Amino acid sequence: MKFPDFHRLLWLIVLFLNQSKCDWLNCGHIEKCHCKWSSGKKTATCSSARLTNIPRLSPDIQILDLHENTLRELNRDTFTEINLLNLQRLNLSDTKLRRIHNNAFRELRILIELDLSHNELRHLSPEVFDGIDRLRHLILHDNPLKEFYAEQFPILRHLKKLEISKCQLHKIHPLAFSNLRVLETIHAHQNLLSYVHPNTFNLPFLKTLTLSDNPWYCDCRLRNFHEWFLNANLGNEEVLCTGPKNFANISWQYIKENEFVCPPWATSSPTVLRAEVGAEISFGCFASGDPKPNVSWYLGNKEIHNLTTEDIEIKVFKYDVIDIEFNTDMINKSSQWVNVSISNITDKFSGEWTCHANSFVGEASASLTLFLSTPRTATARSAPEFPKLILLILSMLCMTLLGFIATCICWKTRRRSLTPSKSFTDQENKLLDSSLAASCGRQSVDLSSSYGFEMLDRSASIDSTDTQRCLDTVQITLETSGQFPSPPIEFTLPSSFANIFISVQLTDKGEGNSDFLCNERNVSHCSRPCFFESSNDNNSIKFRTPSCSTLSFSENNATSRTMERNLKTSLSSFSTEFTAL
């Protein structure tokens, strides 16, 4: 009984181990994915499953088929995150891919086949395929790639088959496949190729190259590649020409090498030229064609050649263009420049020039128009004159300014030259040792603010008679101080106002002089007072004039009292006035 029990236990262990190894067959419990063995490989098929991301499956999966899904984009960590690093074949065709990030496949170290066909890829960076060094088969057909650039692919040492058909390719750089040195098969049919450089597919191990259904234009630019392709014996397919018209729909095999020709083509530089008589000019014509055309310049119907005379020199230069780049459409080396140089040109060379290129294939021409003019002598240009009205206005302004300045100077000079007032000259002989003090303490419009004079008797009392004389010496002193309100407008002057103190000394000049301030008549006549007041201070009499001054006399006898009474009567009739000194 023990022996059978041992076998049963061993059988259960083997069954458990086998069951654990078959978990990959569940496909991660994804309903629309099916996992199975195919050609000895663990294969997961998730086609038409409406997936938007690559599903998380067993890391043991070796072949993954995801065609007809909607992935749209592949990031650089897509396969690392789901741990699918043992893939050997990956089918991403028709998954609406628009972009693949650089290094997206870098962790798929053992990937040998990659299908990216039927997608929307417009550009593939060389870094997209970095890391998949063991790749052998790359399928890119049915993507709108349009152009392959130099070193389009990184170094892939094991890539042997490349499918790039139906990729709308119209141009392939001669160095596009330079890193794919072991390629054996290239499918480039059904593209838009018209010309290909002879070195584009010149790979050492290439055995098959499909080029059918491209719009090949069988002229001189395709001659060298046509010759290489036929000699390389890379396939038995029939490649047809679409142009020119005489070779349309004719197989390459039936066209001889010397029949791949290009008709002449020419253009001038510049197309219009302007110069002066006697100048030195140059212009050129660029022409091409295969076979190499003959190129000449014509003026009217006359061909231009080298010419040297005493008056003029014409030189015609011809040189070939030999540096043809790979990225140009001009594959043949038959292009040339034909330049013309003319010194001391004359009127007879003006007009229409023609560059004519011809060969047995055809002819072409380009035109240049030459305009000549008489040389101009440069003359110095004078500065424009100002209009007379502006000059007249400026003159008037200057004269007005000068007149104003002169007026100010004259006014200042005249004001300084005025002679001082001599109001008391008529009474000088009758003044006897008296003092006159004028005080201009102006207050307001009150009568008490008018001028006043004060006379102080220094020697003797004044007699009541008209014949009594005053002291023989009068001394006058002027002094100013303080600021006061302005007088009436008729006495307004551009100067300040101040107190004025006057001391007068006169010398007796004899008889015949009238009394001045010695009686009431003279006082009222000379000072024109507006009112009179008496004062007992120092026994003197005071009266005020409209200029705010006060006159006083020593009261030593009865004459002063009589004078006071007479002055009160006479002064009441005078009106207020100002007297300018």
Phi, psi and omega in degrees: 000330181288324182296313177298324179296326179294318179294323179294320179294319179296322179295320179294322179295316179296320179296321179294318180295319179294324180293322179292327180286341183263013179294331180298337180292343179285345180056038178064023179059030175271121190299318186269008176254141181233129180246138181197172174273134178217117182055037179076015180239143175286114189242136175240122181247116180236036182288146178055036181262001180060039180275144174252352176220158177288126185289158177274109182244184179293140178297348182276353182298134182250330179234127181233124180245113182239022185293154181063047170237189182231080181271318176068322185210145175237125178269168184290339182251016184300310185280336178290320183294326181262004174058045174253076186252001180254016182292138175248330176227134182225121181249109178243027182289145177055045177248017178060030180292130177245337183210137174234121182289156177300143178064023180295333182249016191295334181270357179271073190293333184251015179292129181243345180218131181225123181247112177242025186286162175057044176240195184241034181283125178253343180211138177232117177282147177301331181289347179300325186260013177294138175097341181261066186292338183268007181298133181245330185226120180239124183246117181235006188295157180064045169231140182281063183284323172071321184209142173249134183260176179299135181053052180298332182240148175286183179287112177239097190287345183246000182288122183243340183227130181229125180247113181231028178285155178056038178253013179057031181288125176247349179208134176232121180296143181302338181253018183297324184252022186294338179267000180252072190281348182252012179301136178246331183225131175228124175256105182239023181284164178056049172242201182241036184278131175250324180224148175218135178294144183298340180267359185299312183252020182278075182253144189294331185249011182293129181242330183226131178218118179258126184231010184290160176062037169246147181282067183292130178254109191272077173236198186298334181288342179256358187301309184293321178291321177301317180295317179297315183298316181292323181285334182283342178052060185261011178161169182251005182290156181264124179251126185251154175269145173254348179194167353295183189300324183287349178241012182297130178063027176254135182291150179300330185293341185255007180250128181279162184297317183286357178268352174276089185238164178232130177291158180297153178214138185216151175210145182257154178217114358277184177264338177226133182227131178241134181207172178254152179300133181093353181277173176250127184231162175208148178205166186216172179223128176258124183227149178214168180157154179219113009292165186297126183277161171272131185238132179216154175256140179231141170247105191071238177255008185257126179284141183264130177234175175299136182210134177225120177228183179291332186261334188210154178223127179240130178232135178245121182249138175230131175209148184273151175263111187250344181268086180262122181278158180291332186270015176251161178277349182275089183280321182287161182249039181258007182285151182205155173252137174234107185251150179237133177234129182231128176251146181056054186291149180240174184298333185291349180263001177281152179130205185265122176254146183228130173262121186243126177238132181212150174210181181290345179280326182170197180212160179209159181212158176219147186245152175220134179254126182250122177250130179242141179228158178289135180297143182258142177267126181286129178242145179288136181260127179280156180293140181296142180280147177286148176300148182299327180297319180295318178298319179298318180295317179297320179297317180296320179296318179297316180297319179298317179296317179297319179298320179296317179297316180297321179297317180296319181295316179297318181297317178296315182295316181295323182293323180287334185270001180294136179279146180294156183290144177236069186287337188251020185294330183287338184246015185300321186289342183262357179275125181240112175034062178237160179239140179240122179240129180249129180240122181254063177269083186282132180247286183213200181280004179292146181296335180291349180265010179283167183298146177227149178238141178230124181247126181249128179276125184259346186238300184218167179286156184270128181286159178281348180276153182286344186271352181288139183257159176265185179299153184277354183232131176234132179243132182247130178229134180249139178208139183239149173193148173084168180236139184223165179298155183290151175285181176303164190298331181288345178251012183286125177228153179285063179209163180279164180242145183207171174293138178240124178247124186241128173238128189242135172232129181233148177260140182294122183253012177101190184279175179094350179269140181279159179293144175227118178060024180257351174214176185292331182291312182293322180296314181292331182282322188275319186264349180046064182284157178258336175203166187228142174219147179257155180216144180262007181290123178058029179053048182235161176249135181237141171217155187245142174258170178297345180265023170068024178256162184233131176254138177222143178236146176292134185257086182255349180210185185286343181297324179297320181292320178298320178297321179299316182294315180297322180294322179300322181287316185283326184288337183293342183270355183269146177265162181290129179218164174244141179243125182277132177257000000 
